[in-house]
Amino acid sequence: MSTLLLRRANISRKGGTWQHDDFDVFDADHDIGRIYRVNASNESWFWGVSFQLTGRKSYGNADSLDEAKALFKTEYDNWKRTDARPRDI
């Protein structure tokens, strides 16, 4: 199982203005996807593992940050089991 790290977009990305609830997801030093709040009024979150990494649809919506993190991790770990060799990331 992977240990993933969330970094706020305003810290991990150069330039631009990013919302407080916008995170890049890292596996070690590799940026592997993103989680961000879509709608603050109803706690809707988007999560997505990088298409460049997986080559398939690997994203969805969640009702909370914790749910988004769990869904992201499940998708990423499933991909790692089926495609054991990471692509250049």
FENPE-V238270 format. One record per pair of residues at least 12 apart in sequence whose ideal C-beta (glycine too) atoms are under 10 Angstrom apart, sorted by the first residue. I is the first residue (numbers start at 0). J is the second residue. Records with the same first field share a line. If there is no record, write none. Layout:
# FENPE-V238270
I = J, J
This chain:
# FENPE-V238270
0 = 72, 73, 75, 76, 79
1 = 24, 26, 27, 31, 72, 75, 76, 79
2 = 25, 26, 27, 72
3 = 24, 25, 26, 27, 31, 32, 34, 68, 71, 72, 75, 76
4 = 22, 23, 24, 25, 26, 27, 28, 31
5 = 22, 23, 24, 25, 33, 34, 64, 67, 68, 71
6 = 22, 23, 24, 25, 30
7 = 19, 20, 21, 22, 23
8 = 20, 21, 22, 23, 33, 34, 35
9 = 21
10 = 22, 23
11 = 23, 24, 25, 30, 33
12 = 30
17 = 35
18 = 35, 36, 39
19 = 35, 36, 39
20 = 34, 35, 36, 37, 39, 42, 44, 64
21 = 33, 34, 35, 36, 45
22 = 34, 35, 36, 44, 46, 64, 67, 68, 71
23 = 35, 49
24 = 46, 47, 48, 49, 67, 68, 71, 72, 75
26 = 52, 75, 79, 85, 88
28 = 88
29 = 49, 52, 85, 87, 88
30 = 49, 52, 88
31 = 47, 48, 49, 51, 52, 53, 57, 71, 75, 78, 79, 85, 88
32 = 46, 47, 48, 49, 50, 51, 52, 53, 57, 58, 71, 74, 75
33 = 45, 46, 47, 48, 49, 58, 71
34 = 46, 47, 58, 61, 64, 67, 68, 70, 71
35 = 47, 64, 67
36 = 63, 64, 67
37 = 60, 61, 67
38 = 60
41 = 62
42 = 61, 62, 63, 64, 66, 67
43 = 60, 61, 62, 63, 67
44 = 59, 60, 61, 62, 63, 64, 65, 66, 67, 68, 70, 71
45 = 58, 59, 60, 61, 67
46 = 58, 59, 60, 61, 64, 66, 67, 68, 69, 70, 71, 72, 74, 75
47 = 59, 60, 67, 71, 74
48 = 70, 71, 72, 74, 75, 77, 78
49 = 75, 86, 88
51 = 86, 87, 88
52 = 75, 78, 79, 82, 85, 86, 87, 88
53 = 74, 75, 77, 78, 79, 81, 82, 86
54 = 78, 82, 86
55 = 74, 78, 81, 82
56 = 74
57 = 70, 71, 74, 75, 77, 78
58 = 70, 71, 74
59 = 71, 74
